[in-house]
Amino acid sequence: MPNSLRLAFSSLALVALAACGGRASTAPSYQQELFDSGASPFAHNFDATVNQTCKAARRALLSQGFLTTMGQPDTVDATKNFQPSADSHVVVSFHVVCTPGENATNTSIAYVNAVQDGYALKKSDTSASVGLSVFGSLSLPIRSNNDAMVKVSSETVPAGKFYDRFFGLIGHYLNTVPRSAPVAADEVKSKPLAPSLVVSSPELTPTPIVVTNPAAETRKEAQAAATSAASAASATSAPAPAEMPVSASASAQPTVR
């Protein structure tokens, strides 16, 4: 076989291999999803109600500097900003959904998904030309630079220790929350006290409290003194009664012998 023919076959084989490799590298990432029915790395079971689990998830995110929004009792959304360098910016978004458990009534499942969005500083040059009629068709270029943060990537944080640490922090806050359970009716027991322990108190008769007003008492005393003085004055100024004259007939009485 001539050398030229061998080189041609070799080049064709390399092109075919390169084409196969290119197709394999450009395959979309979602093709790797298995949708396995086993344990999910994005979910965790907790021995708590849905409301308690979501409250613990919200407290866990707040304790790490995430900014949460006012969501539903079974949903928590939070974001946190990072600045790795002067020309790049990263935003991590958390989305937590709490659902009832599968076996017990007081259990729940927390599903967590975190997305990392990357932004980069992009500089764009804009140019414009100005024509001067005086000099003919002369054009002067004018350039300006515009800096803006442009979204360059968006990726779901892969499963691993990142979510394991988050689930562990949720469990910590669930253990620190006090819980109370209702007591069943058949477990309540009552026992009467012994007669000697019953303390009987005598009936108490309330004593009325008389409140006196000093000003009123003073006025009453002044009025009584004025009344007595007026009575004494009227008795002194009254004329003495006239003496009745004794008649001679009445004074000279016959002597009985």
trRosetta pair geometry for C-beta under 8 A, 3 or more apart (Angstrom, degrees):
i j d omega theta_ij theta_ji phi_ij phi_ji
1 5 5.3 -110 178 79 94 125
1 6 5.7 109 120 -57 116 94
2 5 4.7 94 64 5 85 102
2 6 7.1 -150 98 -5 46 86
3 6 5.5 -54 -149 36 38 113
3 7 6.3 38 154 -19 68 105
4 7 5.8 -54 -150 36 31 111
4 8 6.5 35 151 -22 63 104
5 8 5.6 -52 -151 32 34 114
5 9 6.6 31 153 -15 66 103
6 9 5.9 -55 -149 37 33 107
6 10 6.3 33 153 -19 66 108
7 10 5.6 -54 -144 37 32 113
7 11 6.3 32 158 -19 66 105
8 11 5.9 -56 -149 36 29 108
8 12 6.5 29 154 -18 63 106
9 12 5.7 -55 -149 36 33 112
9 13 6.4 33 154 -20 66 104
10 13 5.8 -55 -150 34 32 110
10 14 6.5 30 153 -17 65 105
11 14 5.7 -53 -148 37 34 111
11 15 6.4 35 154 -19 66 105
12 15 5.7 -54 -149 36 32 112
12 16 6.4 32 153 -20 65 105
13 16 5.7 -54 -149 35 32 111
13 17 6.4 30 154 -16 66 105
14 17 5.8 -54 -146 38 32 109
14 18 6.2 32 155 -19 65 107
15 18 5.7 -56 -147 38 31 111
15 19 6.3 32 154 -21 65 105
16 19 5.7 -54 -149 35 31 112
16 20 6.5 29 153 -17 65 104
17 20 5.8 -53 -148 36 33 109
17 21 6.2 30 155 -16 66 108
18 21 5.7 -56 -145 40 31 110
18 22 6.2 35 155 -22 65 106
19 22 5.7 -53 -146 34 30 112
19 23 6.6 29 156 -17 63 104
20 23 5.9 -56 -151 36 32 108
20 24 6.4 29 153 -18 65 107
21 24 5.7 -55 -147 37 34 111
21 25 6.3 28 158 -17 67 108
22 25 5.9 -58 -145 37 30 107
22 26 6.3 15 162 -8 65 112
23 26 6.2 -66 -144 44 29 102
23 27 7.2 56 153 -53 60 85
24 27 6.0 -27 -163 -16 36 115
27 31 5.5 -62 162 33 109 148
28 31 5.5 115 76 -15 78 98
29 32 6.0 -45 -176 19 57 113
30 33 5.5 -19 -169 -6 61 117
36 40 8.0 166 76 -87 89 70
39 43 7.6 -143 -172 69 65 100
40 43 4.2 56 74 19 113 107
40 111 7.8 3 100 -120 143 89
41 159 3.3 67 110 -159 144 142
41 160 7.3 28 177 -39 141 32
41 163 6.3 116 156 65 85 147
42 111 6.0 37 132 -158 95 72
42 112 5.7 -147 -171 63 75 66
42 113 6.2 25 -160 -77 131 71
42 159 6.2 -97 -53 -93 76 109
42 163 6.4 -104 -112 -132 48 162
43 109 5.5 4 -172 180 111 107
43 110 6.8 160 -151 81 58 48
43 111 5.0 -20 -96 -97 89 70
43 112 7.5 169 -85 15 38 73
44 109 7.1 160 77 -154 34 63
44 110 5.3 -15 58 56 87 96
44 112 7.7 9 7 -1 102 113
44 163 8.0 180 -36 156 119 103
44 167 4.3 129 -48 -132 169 133
44 170 7.4 137 85 62 140 140
45 101 6.3 72 -145 -120 99 109
45 107 6.3 0 -171 -179 98 115
45 108 7.6 158 -152 85 55 38
45 109 5.6 -32 -97 -99 62 75
46 53 5.0 141 66 -104 147 117
46 56 7.9 -176 -160 56 163 146
46 101 8.0 -138 60 -71 55 116
46 107 6.8 163 85 -157 47 68
46 108 5.4 -18 62 64 96 84
46 109 7.5 165 18 -92 78 26
46 110 6.4 41 -8 -13 121 108
46 170 6.9 -86 -85 130 142 118
46 171 6.9 -157 -118 -92 104 77
46 174 6.2 -166 -167 -77 126 168
47 104 7.8 12 -130 71 77 143
47 106 6.8 33 -177 118 66 93
47 107 5.7 -39 -114 -103 45 82
47 174 7.8 131 66 151 70 142
48 52 4.0 -110 169 92 118 127
48 53 5.1 149 88 -57 114 82
48 56 7.3 65 88 -5 166 138
48 106 6.9 -41 -140 165 16 82
48 107 7.3 60 36 -125 31 36
48 108 5.9 -50 82 22 67 113
48 174 5.2 -120 -42 -146 150 127
49 52 4.7 92 54 11 80 103
49 53 6.9 -147 91 -7 40 88
49 106 5.9 -55 -66 -146 75 67
49 108 6.1 69 168 -38 20 125
50 53 6.0 -58 -148 36 28 109
50 54 6.4 20 159 -12 65 109
50 73 7.2 78 120 130 102 98
50 74 5.3 -17 165 -107 122 99
50 98 4.6 141 -158 130 79 114
50 99 6.7 -21 -112 -153 117 7
50 100 5.9 -58 -55 -71 116 61
50 108 4.7 156 -84 -113 55 136
51 54 6.2 -59 -147 40 28 105
51 55 6.3 28 156 -19 64 109
51 73 5.4 -28 -109 176 86 115
51 74 7.7 -66 -80 -75 53 68
51 98 7.9 168 -58 103 20 150
52 55 5.7 -56 -147 37 30 112
52 56 6.4 30 155 -18 65 106
52 108 7.6 168 61 10 85 143
52 174 6.5 83 149 -125 108 93
52 177 6.5 -178 -153 90 107 159
53 56 5.8 -56 -149 37 31 110
53 57 6.4 33 152 -20 65 105
53 98 4.7 154 89 -131 116 135
53 108 4.4 -133 -10 85 148 141
53 110 5.4 -149 165 -65 126 109
53 170 6.9 32 -159 179 74 124
53 174 7.0 0 -101 -88 58 124
54 57 5.4 -49 -145 35 36 114
54 58 6.4 38 154 -20 65 102
54 73 6.2 130 70 165 152 52
54 74 5.7 -145 -56 -127 150 30
54 75 7.1 -1 -136 8 136 14
54 76 5.6 169 -163 -35 88 110
54 96 6.8 156 -127 117 77 118
54 98 4.4 -114 -58 -2 96 145
54 110 7.8 166 -78 -109 58 102
55 58 5.8 -53 -149 35 32 111
55 59 6.5 30 153 -16 64 106
55 173 8.0 -144 115 136 76 125
55 177 7.6 87 100 -93 125 154
56 59 5.7 -54 -146 39 33 110
56 60 6.3 38 153 -24 65 105
56 170 4.8 94 126 -159 113 72
56 171 7.8 80 160 -58 146 16
56 173 4.0 159 -147 94 90 114
56 174 4.7 -19 -92 -60 160 77
56 177 7.0 -102 -78 -22 103 135
57 60 5.6 -52 -147 33 31 114
57 61 6.6 28 156 -15 64 104
57 76 5.1 -178 107 29 116 157
57 96 4.7 -174 161 154 152 168
57 98 7.2 -163 2 -57 141 116
57 110 6.1 164 -70 -140 134 138
57 112 7.9 -164 -140 -89 130 109
57 170 5.3 0 -82 -110 66 116
58 61 6.0 -56 -149 38 32 107
58 62 6.3 30 154 -17 66 109
58 68 5.6 68 -148 -130 91 168
58 76 4.9 -148 -75 -123 84 136
58 78 7.8 158 -129 -55 62 125
59 62 5.7 -55 -143 40 32 111
59 63 6.2 35 157 -24 65 106
59 173 4.8 154 85 -146 129 155
60 63 5.9 -55 -149 32 28 112
60 64 6.9 11 156 -6 60 110
60 166 6.6 109 143 -161 140 71
60 169 4.2 120 -140 122 119 114
60 170 5.2 -62 -35 -74 153 61
60 172 7.7 116 -97 56 104 99
60 173 5.7 -128 -58 -6 87 139
61 64 6.1 -70 -154 43 33 102
61 66 4.0 -60 174 60 92 137
61 68 5.7 106 99 -66 129 112
61 76 6.8 169 7 153 146 130
61 78 4.3 -167 173 -28 147 174
61 94 6.0 -149 -113 63 133 158
61 96 7.9 -140 -40 -12 134 136
62 66 6.5 -87 -77 62 31 81
62 68 6.1 -56 -68 -6 90 123
62 78 7.9 -128 -59 -119 57 140
63 169 7.3 -157 66 -176 132 131
64 80 7.5 -51 118 -80 95 154
64 169 7.7 8 -40 -172 121 171
65 80 5.8 82 108 -126 90 122
66 78 3.9 47 154 164 126 128
66 79 6.6 145 -161 65 85 21
66 80 4.6 -74 -104 -54 70 107
66 94 6.3 -4 -152 14 154 131
67 78 6.2 155 73 -156 39 75
67 79 5.5 -26 58 62 95 77
67 80 6.8 151 8 -80 78 57
68 71 7.8 -90 174 -2 95 103
68 76 6.3 -38 -143 -168 120 92
68 77 6.8 130 -152 81 66 50
68 78 4.4 -36 -90 -92 69 96
69 77 4.9 -13 38 76 112 104
69 78 7.3 -163 3 -82 73 47
71 75 4.4 -106 151 97 133 92
71 76 5.8 -175 45 -102 139 31
71 77 5.5 122 -59 10 137 93
72 75 4.3 52 51 29 97 105
74 97 6.6 32 144 -162 88 63
74 98 4.7 -129 -155 63 74 87
74 99 7.1 71 -171 -76 127 47
75 95 7.8 -22 -164 -167 92 76
75 96 6.9 153 -157 86 44 64
75 97 5.6 -7 -105 -106 77 67
75 98 7.5 -143 -65 19 37 79
76 94 7.3 -18 115 118 93 108
76 95 7.7 159 86 -155 58 33
76 96 4.2 -1 56 56 99 113
76 98 7.9 52 -4 -18 99 104
77 93 7.4 -12 -167 -174 86 93
77 94 6.8 161 -155 87 39 68
77 95 5.7 1 -108 -106 78 67
77 96 7.7 -157 -67 26 38 72
78 93 7.4 162 88 -157 46 50
78 94 4.3 0 59 52 93 112
78 96 8.0 19 8 -1 102 106
79 91 6.1 -8 -167 -175 109 101
79 92 7.0 155 -154 83 56 50
79 93 5.0 -17 -100 -103 85 71
79 94 7.3 -158 -71 18 37 74
80 91 7.4 158 79 -155 41 56
80 92 5.1 -13 59 59 92 98
80 94 8.0 39 -1 -13 98 104
81 89 7.1 -23 -164 -172 97 98
81 90 7.4 140 -163 83 50 54
81 91 5.6 -23 -105 -102 66 76
82 89 7.4 148 83 -165 56 51
82 90 4.2 -20 67 68 106 102
82 91 7.4 -170 23 -76 77 29
82 92 6.9 47 -9 -11 115 102
83 86 7.8 36 172 -92 107 31
83 88 7.5 141 -160 89 52 64
83 89 5.9 -20 -107 -111 69 70
83 90 7.6 -165 -73 26 24 78
84 88 5.1 -22 59 88 103 119
84 89 7.9 -166 21 -92 78 21
84 90 6.2 56 -18 -7 104 119
85 88 4.8 53 50 30 93 100
86 121 7.6 -27 127 -5 68 147
87 120 6.2 21 148 -159 86 73
87 121 4.2 -102 -150 29 74 116
88 118 6.8 -25 -166 -167 102 94
88 119 6.8 145 -163 83 52 57
88 120 5.4 -18 -105 -103 73 69
88 121 7.3 -100 -60 -4 38 84
89 118 7.5 141 80 -162 51 48
89 119 4.1 -18 64 64 99 110
89 120 7.7 -164 24 -69 74 28
89 149 5.8 -4 25 -148 136 136
90 116 6.2 -12 -169 -169 105 95
90 117 7.0 153 -157 80 53 51
90 118 5.6 -17 -103 -104 78 66
90 119 7.3 -162 -71 23 33 77
91 116 7.4 156 80 -154 47 47
91 117 4.6 -11 59 58 97 103
91 119 7.4 45 -7 -10 100 111
92 114 6.0 -1 -174 -175 97 107
92 115 7.3 161 -153 81 49 44
92 116 5.4 -15 -101 -100 76 74
92 117 7.9 -169 -76 22 30 70
92 157 7.4 33 -141 -50 105 130
93 114 6.8 161 81 -154 48 56
93 115 4.8 -11 56 57 101 94
93 117 7.1 37 -8 -6 109 108
94 112 7.0 -30 -161 -159 92 93
94 113 7.7 143 -157 80 47 48
94 114 5.4 -18 -100 -101 66 84
95 112 7.4 146 80 -156 54 46
95 113 4.8 -17 62 64 102 95
95 114 7.6 -178 22 -79 70 38
95 115 7.7 29 -2 -3 109 102
96 110 6.1 -17 -164 -168 103 99
96 111 7.1 150 -156 78 50 52
96 112 5.3 -10 -103 -102 79 75
97 110 7.5 150 77 -156 44 50
97 111 4.7 -14 61 59 95 104
98 108 5.4 10 -174 170 99 131
98 109 7.2 157 -153 79 53 45
98 110 5.4 -20 -99 -100 77 71
98 111 7.8 -169 -77 21 29 72
99 108 6.6 156 80 -161 37 80
99 109 5.1 -19 63 59 90 96
99 111 7.1 29 2 -8 109 109
100 105 7.8 -32 -160 -150 117 44
100 107 7.4 81 -177 85 62 64
100 108 6.0 -68 -123 -109 30 70
100 109 7.6 17 96 14 20 87
101 104 5.8 7 87 56 138 69
101 105 7.9 -175 54 -124 104 4
101 106 7.8 1 22 88 131 27
101 107 2.9 3 -14 101 161 100
101 108 5.4 -89 -42 -65 85 19
101 109 5.9 128 -99 -32 58 84
102 107 7.6 -53 31 95 50 127
102 109 7.5 41 -23 -39 87 127
103 107 6.5 20 59 40 80 150
104 107 4.4 89 65 -6 97 113
110 167 7.2 165 75 -114 128 88
110 170 6.5 -89 19 -179 172 171
112 163 5.8 158 84 -136 131 107
112 166 6.3 154 -167 107 169 143
112 167 7.5 -137 0 -65 146 87
113 156 6.6 -48 -168 -142 93 111
114 156 7.0 116 80 -161 52 63
114 157 4.1 -8 87 21 107 127
114 162 7.0 -105 45 138 150 130
114 163 7.5 -161 3 -79 119 89
115 154 6.5 6 178 -173 110 86
115 155 7.1 164 -156 86 67 30
115 156 5.5 -42 -100 -98 71 57
115 157 7.0 -136 -84 -12 19 80
116 153 7.7 -5 112 116 87 104
116 154 7.4 172 88 -148 49 42
116 155 5.4 -18 61 65 94 81
116 156 7.7 138 16 -123 77 9
116 157 5.7 92 -22 -66 107 86
117 151 6.2 -38 -179 -140 107 108
117 153 7.0 166 -156 92 42 61
117 154 4.9 -2 -108 -105 77 82
118 151 7.2 115 83 -158 50 60
118 152 5.3 -57 104 66 100 88
118 153 3.8 20 40 52 118 102
118 154 7.3 -143 21 -62 72 44
118 155 7.9 18 -9 10 105 98
119 149 4.5 30 164 174 126 105
119 150 6.5 156 -156 73 77 29
119 151 5.4 -44 -97 -94 79 51
119 152 6.5 132 -126 9 25 86
120 149 7.1 156 75 -151 21 64
120 150 5.9 -31 64 61 74 83
120 152 4.7 22 5 -17 112 141
121 147 6.0 -3 -171 -169 102 100
121 148 7.5 156 -148 80 58 26
121 149 5.9 -38 -91 -94 59 63
121 150 7.8 120 -126 15 12 81
122 147 7.4 158 79 -149 42 52
122 148 5.9 -26 61 67 89 76
122 149 7.7 127 14 -124 81 16
122 150 4.5 13 -1 2 130 128
123 145 5.7 -14 -167 -165 104 105
123 146 7.2 150 -154 74 53 44
123 147 5.5 -21 -97 -95 75 74
124 145 7.3 145 73 -153 42 54
124 146 5.0 -21 60 60 94 97
124 148 7.4 -8 6 20 111 107
125 143 5.6 -15 -168 -162 103 108
125 144 7.3 149 -153 73 56 39
125 145 5.9 -27 -96 -96 67 68
126 143 7.0 149 78 -151 44 55
126 144 5.2 -19 60 59 95 90
126 146 6.7 36 -8 -7 112 113
127 141 5.2 -16 -168 -166 116 104
127 142 6.5 146 -157 73 58 46
127 143 4.9 -21 -96 -92 81 75
127 144 8.0 173 -80 17 38 66
128 141 7.3 138 72 -154 33 54
128 142 4.8 -24 62 58 86 101
129 139 4.0 6 -176 -177 121 117
129 140 6.6 147 -151 64 64 37
129 141 5.6 -32 -90 -92 77 56
129 142 7.3 178 -82 11 26 81
130 139 6.6 147 63 -151 37 63
130 140 5.1 -20 52 52 94 93
130 142 6.6 52 -17 -21 105 119
131 137 6.7 -38 -144 -149 108 49
131 138 7.1 134 -148 75 56 49
131 139 5.5 -28 -86 -92 67 79
132 135 4.8 35 98 30 116 99
132 136 7.8 29 90 49 78 38
132 138 5.1 -21 48 71 103 104
132 139 8.0 -177 8 -84 76 33
132 140 7.5 47 -21 -10 110 107
133 136 7.6 42 -163 -84 34 10
135 138 4.1 -9 101 8 121 136
151 154 6.9 16 174 -47 116 103
157 162 5.6 -94 156 102 131 160
157 163 7.7 153 108 -48 116 92
158 162 7.9 107 75 26 56 130
159 162 7.9 -147 -155 50 25 97
159 163 6.0 -40 -140 17 65 136
160 163 6.8 114 58 21 40 89
160 164 7.2 -76 135 -2 38 106
161 164 5.0 -58 -141 42 42 118
161 165 6.1 45 160 -24 74 100
162 165 6.4 -58 -158 31 23 106
162 166 6.9 18 148 -14 58 108
163 166 5.4 -55 -149 37 40 114
163 167 6.2 40 154 -19 71 103
164 167 5.9 -53 -146 37 31 109
164 168 6.4 34 154 -20 63 106
165 168 5.6 -54 -148 36 32 114
165 169 6.6 33 154 -19 64 103
166 169 5.8 -54 -151 34 33 109
166 170 6.7 37 150 -20 64 102
167 170 5.5 -49 -151 32 36 115
167 171 6.6 38 151 -18 65 102
168 171 5.7 -52 -151 36 35 112
168 172 6.6 41 149 -24 64 101
169 172 5.4 -45 -150 28 38 117
169 173 6.7 31 155 -12 66 102
170 173 6.1 -61 -153 40 32 104
170 174 6.4 33 150 -21 66 107
171 174 5.5 -53 -144 36 35 113
171 175 6.5 33 157 -20 66 104
172 175 6.0 -59 -154 34 29 108
172 176 6.7 18 153 -13 63 110
173 176 5.8 -58 -145 40 37 108
173 177 6.7 43 156 -31 66 102
174 177 6.0 -51 -151 21 34 112
183 187 5.7 -118 177 76 94 119
183 188 6.3 99 127 -64 123 92
184 187 4.7 83 68 4 90 109
184 188 7.8 -150 95 -19 52 81
185 188 6.2 -49 -161 14 40 112
193 197 4.6 -111 174 82 113 122
193 198 5.8 134 101 -62 123 83
194 197 4.8 87 61 5 83 105
194 198 7.6 -145 95 -16 46 83
195 198 5.8 -51 -154 20 40 113
201 204 7.8 -24 144 -28 108 99
212 216 7.7 -139 -178 60 69 109
212 217 6.3 25 175 -43 112 127
213 216 4.0 60 86 12 114 112
213 217 6.7 170 86 -13 60 83
214 217 5.6 -57 -147 38 35 111
214 218 6.3 37 155 -22 68 104
215 218 5.7 -52 -150 33 32 112
215 219 6.6 32 152 -18 64 104
216 219 5.7 -53 -150 36 34 111
216 220 6.4 35 152 -20 66 104
217 220 5.7 -53 -149 35 33 112
217 221 6.5 32 154 -18 66 104
218 221 5.8 -55 -149 36 32 109
218 222 6.4 31 153 -19 65 105
219 222 5.7 -54 -148 36 32 110
219 223 6.4 32 154 -18 66 105
220 223 5.8 -55 -148 37 31 110
220 224 6.4 31 154 -19 65 106
221 224 5.7 -53 -147 37 32 111
221 225 6.4 31 155 -18 66 105
222 225 5.8 -55 -148 37 32 109
222 226 6.3 31 154 -19 65 107
223 226 5.7 -56 -147 37 31 111
223 227 6.3 33 154 -22 65 106
224 227 5.7 -54 -148 34 31 112
224 228 6.5 27 156 -16 65 105
225 228 5.9 -55 -146 38 32 107
225 229 6.3 31 156 -19 65 107
226 229 5.8 -55 -147 37 31 111
226 230 6.4 31 155 -19 65 106
227 230 5.9 -56 -150 35 30 110
227 231 6.5 30 152 -20 64 105
228 231 5.6 -53 -148 34 34 113
228 232 6.5 33 155 -18 66 104
229 232 5.8 -54 -148 36 33 109
229 233 6.3 32 154 -19 65 107
230 233 5.8 -55 -147 37 32 111
230 234 6.4 30 156 -18 65 107
231 234 6.0 -58 -149 36 30 109
231 235 6.5 28 154 -19 64 108
232 235 5.8 -57 -149 35 32 111
232 236 6.5 29 156 -19 66 107
233 236 6.0 -57 -150 34 32 109
233 237 6.5 16 161 -7 66 113
234 237 6.3 -64 -143 44 29 103
234 238 6.8 44 157 -42 63 102
235 238 6.2 -45 -153 8 30 117
246 250 6.0 -122 -173 77 77 118
246 251 5.3 76 146 -59 117 111
247 250 4.5 87 64 6 89 102
247 251 6.9 -167 91 -8 45 86
248 251 5.8 -59 -141 39 34 104
248 252 5.9 7 168 3 72 111
249 252 6.6 -64 -134 49 24 90
250 253 8.0 -5 172 -64 35 86
